């Protein structure tokens, strides 16, 4: 059993870079990982990487900020 066996992780910004690396590492350690990112296709790619690494359960979600929340579009 891995260090994170039986644990669940919600990974925001998991579509690439460190988010993807951490998501795969946590899945290898036994965690179930849910991936969220503003780029849904990137999040899905991370899910595929997690599943290829032997992850038990992974899901993906697209995250959109409400423009009225004080955040400005890129």
N, C-alpha and C positions, 0 to 999 in steps of 0.2 A: 504494500500500500504506500502511496505517496504522501508527502507531508500535508497536502491539501485534499486528501480523499474525503468525499462526503461534503465538501464545502462548495458554495456557489459564488461566482465572481461576476460582477457587472463591470465591463471594461468600456469606458467612454474614450473616444478618440482611438479606438482600436483598429481603424482602417489601414494603418501602416506604421512604419517606423517603430518606435519603442512600444506603442500600444500593441502592435501585432506581435512583437517579440515577447512582451510580457504575457499576452494572452496564450500564446503557444506554450510558454514555459509553465504557466499555471495549469494548463490542461495536462501537460506531461506530469505535473506533480499531483494530478488526480482531481482537480477542480472541474466543475461544470462552468463553462464560460459563456456569458451573453455579451455580444459585441455591439456597440453603438458608435456611429460616426455620422458626420454630415454627408459623407459620400457612401451611399448604400452599396454600390458595387465594390468599393474597397472593403467595406465591412463583410460582405459576402466572401470576398477573397480570403480574408482573415479566418472566417468560419471554415472554409475549405482547408486552409493550412492547419487549423486546430484539429479538424477531423483526420487529416492525413498523418498528424503526429500522434494519433490515438486518442484524441479527446472524446469523452463519453457523450457529451451533449453540448451543442453550441447553437446559438441563434444570432440573428443580426437584426439591426433596426437602423432606420434613418432618423437623424435628429435634426430638427429645424427650430431655430430660435424665433420667437415672436418679435417682430420688428419694433413693437411698442414697448419692449422690455428695456430699452436703452441701448441695445446692441445695434450696431450699424452693419449693413450688408457689406461683404468684401468686394 
